[in-house]
Amino acid sequence: MPGLTEKRCIPCQGGMPPLQTEQITPLLNQLRGWEVIDQHHLHKNYSFPDFITALAFVNTVGDIAEDEHHHPNIYLTWGKVGIQIYTHSINGLTESDFILAAKIDELPRP
């Protein structure tokens, strides 16, 4: 079975139910440091030594999001980045959210 980083995000058109706890847990176990909030979204905070490094990270996350056609909510401030991922069309979690998170986890860090 391929790992999350070897998969591609699949566009969701809605009409499907969000993942439930028994489906979320094995996917979450494949990530590093992400939290599931209210069974609705993934969240992770990153720290950086300065603003420009944090901004570069955000831009790289944006490139991945565009490539995967799956876009997180990104919060940027001096030396900190917060990322929130969920599938907007179903207002909950799908496997694609975990795929995107895993790909973000692979990014090099300063």
C-alpha positions as a printed NumPy array, in Angstrom:
array([[  0.   ,   0.   ,   0.   ],
       [  1.518,   3.35 ,  -0.989],
       [  2.306,   5.876,   1.704],
       [  0.456,   9.171,   1.863],
       [  3.245,  11.094,   0.127],
       [  3.084,   8.744,  -2.857],
       [ -0.605,   9.497,  -3.437],
       [ -2.272,  12.47 ,  -5.11 ],
       [ -5.101,  14.555,  -3.699],
       [ -8.421,  13.715,  -5.315],
       [-10.823,  16.599,  -5.898],
       [-14.016,  16.258,  -3.872],
       [-17.258,  17.415,  -5.437],
       [-19.212,  17.072,  -2.215],
       [-21.975,  14.63 ,  -1.476],
       [-19.729,  12.252,   0.409],
       [-19.523,  12.023,   4.198],
       [-16.418,  13.254,   6.011],
       [-14.107,  10.682,   7.558],
       [-15.041,   9.303,  10.972],
       [-12.718,   8.58 ,  13.924],
       [-12.032,   4.983,  12.905],
       [-10.909,   6.21 ,   9.464],
       [ -9.021,   9.245,  10.791],
       [ -6.839,   7.483,  13.373],
       [ -4.743,   5.32 ,  11.003],
       [ -4.198,   8.297,   8.695],
       [ -3.228,  10.613,  11.558],
       [ -0.728,   8.016,  12.773],
       [  1.17 ,   8.501,   9.503],
       [  1.72 ,  12.225,  10.181],
       [  4.15 ,  14.061,  12.472],
       [  2.764,  16.585,  14.923],
       [ -0.607,  17.253,  13.335],
       [ -3.759,  17.482,  15.434],
       [ -7.309,  16.68 ,  14.437],
       [ -9.605,  19.398,  15.762],
       [-13.247,  18.435,  16.409],
       [-13.035,  15.696,  13.757],
       [-13.256,  18.603,  11.303],
       [ -9.768,  19.73 ,  10.344],
       [ -6.052,  19.097,  10.67 ],
       [ -3.89 ,  21.721,  12.34 ],
       [ -0.156,  22.192,  12.839],
       [  2.04 ,  25.112,  13.913],
       [  5.583,  25.65 ,  12.653],
       [  8.273,  27.923,  14.128],
       [ 10.998,  29.7  ,  12.153],
       [ 13.929,  31.958,  13.074],
       [ 12.504,  34.982,  11.23 ],
       [  9.762,  36.294,   8.975],
       [ 11.481,  35.685,   5.639],
       [ 12.078,  31.998,   6.41 ],
       [  8.455,  31.576,   7.472],
       [  7.319,  33.325,   4.284],
       [  9.507,  31.063,   2.13 ],
       [  7.917,  28.043,   3.819],
       [  4.434,  29.434,   3.115],
       [  5.317,  29.948,  -0.542],
       [  6.555,  26.363,  -0.828],
       [  3.377,  25.077,   0.835],
       [  1.459,  27.155,  -1.72 ],
       [  3.336,  25.466,  -4.56 ],
       [  2.422,  22.028,  -3.193],
       [ -1.2  ,  23.095,  -2.728],
       [ -1.406,  24.289,  -6.326],
       [  0.187,  21.084,  -7.602],
       [ -2.284,  18.983,  -5.605],
       [ -5.282,  21.267,  -6.315],
       [ -6.002,  21.196,  -2.582],
       [ -5.592,  24.428,  -0.644],
       [ -5.072,  24.814,   3.109],
       [ -5.759,  27.817,   5.286],
       [ -2.374,  29.331,   6.087],
       [ -1.647,  31.788,   8.908],
       [  1.641,  33.713,   8.77 ],
       [  3.224,  35.931,  11.376],
       [  6.81 ,  36.729,  12.357],
       [  8.585,  33.381,  12.751],
       [  5.394,  31.333,  12.859],
       [  3.143,  29.551,  10.41 ],
       [ -0.119,  27.794,  11.228],
       [ -1.709,  25.441,   8.733],
       [ -5.298,  24.23 ,   8.796],
       [ -6.458,  21.611,   6.303],
       [ -9.915,  20.277,   5.581],
       [-12.067,  19.639,   2.54 ],
       [-14.275,  22.682,   2.155],
       [-16.858,  21.048,  -0.123],
       [-17.872,  18.577,   2.62 ],
       [-16.844,  20.73 ,   5.6  ],
       [-14.745,  17.91 ,   7.046],
       [-11.818,  15.571,   6.507],
       [-10.994,  13.348,   3.528],
       [ -7.907,  11.298,   2.733],
       [ -6.684,  14.162,   0.543],
       [ -6.267,  16.328,   3.653],
       [ -3.864,  13.78 ,   5.113],
       [ -2.011,  13.457,   1.805],
       [ -1.435,  17.223,   1.718],
       [ -0.304,  17.267,   5.354],
       [  2.172,  14.431,   4.706],
       [  3.631,  16.281,   1.724],
       [  4.019,  19.435,   3.811],
       [  5.81 ,  17.366,   6.47 ],
       [  8.411,  16.369,   3.863],
       [  9.5  ,  19.965,   3.244],
       [ 13.029,  20.793,   4.387],
       [ 13.226,  22.951,   7.482],
       [ 15.955,  25.472,   8.37 ]])
